[in-house]
Amino acid sequence: MTLQTEALVIGSDEEEILIDANFSGQDLLVFGAFYADPSQPRDEKGDILVEIVGPSEDVILRKKKSFLGFWLNAISVGFRDVPGFYYLSSSNEIDNIFLEKNNIGILKTQKYSDMNWSLLTTDWGKIESEKDKIEFYEALIRTKDKENLFKQVTDEIKILDGNLFKTNIHIPNTAPVGKYIVNVYLMIDEQINKHYSYNFTVTRIGIEEAIYSFAYKFPLLYGLTSLIIAIFIGWGGAELFRRFRRI
Amino acid sequence: MSIYLPIAELSVNIFLLLSLGGIVGFLSGMFGLGGGFLMTPLLIFIGIPTNVAVATSANQIVASSISGTLGHWRQGQVDFKMGCILLIGAFFGSILGIWIFKVLVITGQLDTVIAILYFTLLISIGLLMLIESSQVIRDRIRKKTVKKKIHYHNWAHKLPFKVRFYKSKLYISIVPPILLGFIIGILSAVMGIGGAFILIPAMIYFLGMPTSKVIGTSLFQIIFITALVTLLHATTTFAVDALLAFVLIISSVIGAQLGVITATKLRGEDIRALLAVIVLIVAVKIASDLLVPPEEIFNLSVIRVVF
């Protein structure tokens, strides 16, 4: 039996991120300490990998085509269980083979040839060729990336004193609500040595949350309320101005 | 200052929304129209998802048409019997319209179809108004007076199920008004409009109603049809954004009153020519959005409602 000398402890400043009317994104601080064999040179001391996986969503990706000069949605592909938010950060360059082996990455970083397409999508529709599938796969990541919902970086983790690390992760206002998983890995010799994970949630609060859940839970009552407000303001506004003009 | 719209799920500048509601309200007050045909495309221009723009416009029109109807009602210019018969057709039309809307959402064609429908509608209205108002302006310059026919008789008066409409002094079949209501119902549900600019000419030329009763009666039926469309959208497509509607209603009611005051100071044909130009500009913008190659040919949407 080998004696384990490596250790990893982490902390974070938020357990819950609240989205209200003025929410324009928030930074999440993830920090911790790791301990690896200090007699080894810096490169061997280990690297830190921070991964954040947001709640799963089912999405539809549509491709436009020109038809008589008009750009119309022509082909659509449904993807299931796509993370609504994904962030991966490492203190050093990491190669895809490592990620692949450990099942880490946006939509699990597999080689295109190895990808189990049927698991990823609900419906490929008219798409048959591998080339077209890859195009859609890349477009999915690109469109998510444009909304700041997918990100993979190597320069955001700060290592202090050789054993302490901290990183700020920006949660944008487009981030979906739900449970987020934070995974922190200590990597030594291309191996995951320690893995620690915890959760935080993104919640809507305030009048927006009330309206949102009202609309989806009691649609008829919601519609009626919205109507009554319209009737009241429409009627009241006209009355008010009529009296005002008489004076 | 931004406001987060809970159903549209995005932040929009509140002053942008207020001025948009105010301008559309001003124009609708000035021209005596609901304004939905401008509200929906303008909301889409500022980035509101098409389905939310349509459903929320319907909700906003309820308020603006109530404001408008009250005045006509007091003057006894509403033919309630005709309004109710139109509504029977509109009821079934809007149910079909919601179904069409859902199919368009599922197949991903909503944006395109809405854009094409609005382009067609706005180009036709814009050109017709421009021709009409320029003729009037020309006649005014030449100091010509045009005699107008009081009553129009066509095939619509020869159908069965004839009913007497005392208020409109009409004795016609109920088939044409039901058919007309049906078409307006479909358009209202799919496009988020009240349909006054189709309804008013159709009531005059197709049903032969007296002009004095037309505006009040069309506003009356628009209140109910847009109220029904709002409820149908709230319960089936979940696209009514109450907060967006609230901001638009407040600003458009104020804008509408200012529009009414302004309208009394200008000649009818002059403001109609102005509206025609505005409508044509919006139509051209819609067409160019469809024709310009997009930067990103892929678009992603999250599935929230399973129909």
Interface residues (C-beta under 8 A of the other chain):
Chain A: I19 D20 A21 N22 F23 S24 E57 D58 V59 I60 L61 R62 K63 K64 K65 S66 G69 F70 W71 L72 N73 S76 G78 G84 F136 A139 L140 R142 T143 K144 K146 E147 N173 P176 R204 I207 E208 E209 I211 Y212 A215 Y216 P219 L220 Y222 G223 L224 T225 S226 L227 I229 A230 I231 I233 G234 W235 G237 A238 E239 F241 R242 R245
Chain B: S2 I3 Y4 L5 P6 I7 S11 N59 Q60 V62 A63 S64 S65 I66 S67 G68 L70 G71 G108 Q109 D111 T112 I116 A227 T230 L231 H233 A234 T235 F238 V240 D241 A242 L243 A245 F246 I249 I250 V253 I254 A256 Q257 I261 L290 L291 V292 P293 P294 E296 I297 F298 N299 L300 S301 V302 I303
